[in-house]
């Protein structure tokens, strides 16, 4: 498949990493440096917003996860993480809609584009794949605090995603995010200087 970056002289990078690994922290720094950010999480919410095609499909697939006439993301999350069949059903609905919108936004963007994706898809389309790694317990603690969930649910959410080993294997470069924000920032800026500004 033709690389997205070969179109109109733009360069398109994928930014992957498990939930609560620090993809947002890295993408925020890349944005400050001049990258155009496309966030699959933001797209996921937009394509399943109330009244959308995605919302209708979710309510049909998960009728017990509807609140006030709209899909309840928290209920769906609790239902699918730990249930592979339900997770596959969810992904079968949302992924095609998300990918279509990612393609549309890439087509309209220029310069350096970074697509932030919790679930890595179509990685061969990208000029480079960047990965963010954080230790497991750090991610669990972040999830529990950030989303006000149990440690069990946090572990199930992490287990349902690509393993750290697979993410690193699929990436061209890995940033380590162990909680030291300044160290992470220096690493991202150094990468940008070498790979983008060269």
C-alpha positions in Angstrom: 0.0 0.0 0.0 1.3 3.5 -0.9 2.6 5.4 2.1 0.4 8.3 3.2 3.6 10.4 3.4 4.3 10.0 -0.3 1.3 12.1 -1.2 1.7 15.9 -1.7 5.2 15.8 0.0 3.7 15.5 3.4 5.1 13.1 6.1 2.7 11.1 8.1 3.7 9.4 11.3 1.7 7.0 13.5 2.0 7.4 17.3 1.1 4.2 19.1 1.3 3.0 22.7 -1.0 1.3 25.2 -3.7 3.1 27.2 -2.2 5.6 29.8 1.3 5.2 28.3 1.6 8.9 27.6 0.6 9.3 23.9 -1.1 12.6 24.7 2.0 13.9 26.5 4.1 13.1 23.4 1.6 14.4 20.9 1.3 17.7 22.8 5.1 18.2 22.5 5.0 17.3 18.8 2.2 19.8 18.3 4.2 22.5 19.9 7.1 21.6 17.5 4.8 22.1 14.5 3.1 18.7 13.8 -0.5 18.5 12.9 -2.2 16.1 15.3 -5.0 13.7 14.3 -6.3 11.9 17.5 -8.2 8.6 16.9 -9.7 8.9 20.4 -11.2 12.3 19.5 -12.4 10.8 16.2 -13.9 7.9 18.0 -16.1 10.2 20.2 -17.2 12.2 17.1 -18.2 9.2 15.0 -20.2 7.8 17.9 -21.8 11.0 19.1 -25.5 11.2 19.7 -27.4 11.1 16.4 -24.5 9.7 14.4 -24.5 6.4 12.4 -22.0 5.0 14.9 -24.2 5.8 17.9 -27.2 4.0 16.2 -25.1 0.9 15.5 -23.7 0.9 19.1 -27.2 1.1 20.6 -28.3 -1.7 18.4 -25.3 -3.9 19.3 -25.3 -3.0 23.0 -28.9 -2.2 24.0 -28.0 -2.7 27.7 -25.4 0.1 27.4 -27.8 3.0 26.5 -28.4 6.0 28.8 -30.9 8.8 27.9 -31.2 7.6 24.3 -27.4 7.5 23.6 -24.6 4.9 23.9 -23.0 5.1 27.4 -19.3 4.9 26.9 -18.6 3.9 30.5 -21.0 1.0 30.4 -19.7 -0.2 27.0 -16.1 0.0 28.3 -17.0 -2.1 31.4 -18.8 -4.6 29.1 -16.2 -5.1 26.5 -12.9 -5.2 28.4 -12.6 -8.8 29.6 -15.0 -10.0 27.0 -13.2 -10.6 23.7 -16.4 -11.3 21.7 -18.0 -8.0 22.8 -14.7 -6.2 22.1 -14.6 -7.5 18.6 -18.2 -6.4 18.1 -17.3 -2.9 19.3 -14.2 -2.7 17.1 -16.2 -4.0 14.1 -18.5 -1.0 14.4 -16.1 1.8 15.3 -12.9 1.0 13.5 -14.2 1.4 9.9 -15.7 4.7 10.9 -12.5 5.9 12.6 -10.2 4.8 9.8 -12.4 6.5 7.2 -12.2 9.8 9.1 -8.5 9.5 9.7 -8.0 9.1 5.9 -10.1 12.2 5.3 -8.2 14.3 7.7 -4.8 13.1 6.4 -5.9 14.0 3.0 -6.7 17.6 4.1 -3.5 18.1 6.2 0.0 19.2 5.1 3.5 19.2 6.5 4.2 16.8 9.3 1.1 14.9 10.4 1.0 12.6 13.5 -1.9 10.2 13.9 -2.3 9.2 17.5 -3.9 5.7 17.7 -4.7 3.6 20.8 -5.4 0.6 18.5 -2.7 0.4 15.8 -4.1 -0.1 12.4 -2.7 0.1 8.8 0.8 0.9 10.2 2.3 0.2 6.8 0.7 3.3 5.5 2.9 5.5 7.6 6.4 6.9 7.0 7.4 6.2 10.6 5.8 4.5 13.6 6.5 6.0 17.0 5.7 4.2 20.2 5.3 5.4 23.8 6.2 2.9 26.5 5.4 3.3 30.2 5.9 0.6 32.9 2.8 -1.5 33.6 2.2 -0.4 37.2 2.6 3.3 36.2 -0.1 2.8 33.6 -2.4 1.0 36.0 -2.0 3.8 38.6 -2.6 6.5 36.0 -5.8 4.8 34.7 -7.2 4.3 38.2 -6.6 7.9 39.1 -7.6 9.4 35.7 -10.8 7.4 35.1 -11.7 6.6 38.7 -11.9 2.9 37.9 -10.9 -0.3 39.7 -7.4 -1.8 39.3 -9.0 -4.9 37.9 -10.7 -2.9 35.1 -7.5 -1.1 34.4 -5.6 -4.4 34.1 -8.4 -5.7 31.8 -8.2 -2.6 29.6 -4.4 -2.9 29.3 -4.6 -6.7 28.6 -7.1 -6.2 25.8 -4.6 -4.1 23.8 -1.4 -4.8 21.9 1.4 -5.9 24.2 4.3 -3.6 24.9 6.6 -6.1 23.1 4.4 -6.1 20.0 4.2 -2.3 20.0 7.9 -2.0 20.2 8.4 -4.5 17.4 6.0 -2.6 15.2 7.6 0.8 15.9 10.6 2.5 14.3 11.3 4.5 17.5 10.1 4.2 21.2 9.9 7.0 23.7 10.1 5.9 27.4 7.6 7.7 29.6 8.4 6.8 33.2 7.0 9.9 34.7 9.9 12.3 34.2 8.2 15.0 32.0 11.4 16.9 31.3 13.3 13.8 30.2 10.4 12.8 27.9 10.3 16.3 26.5 14.1 16.3 25.8 13.7 12.9 24.1 10.9 14.1 21.8 12.7 17.3 20.9 15.9 15.3 20.1 13.9 12.9 17.9 12.3 15.8 16.1 15.6 17.5 15.5 17.1 14.3 14.0 14.2 12.9 12.0 12.2 16.0 11.0 14.5 19.0 10.9 17.4 17.2 9.3 
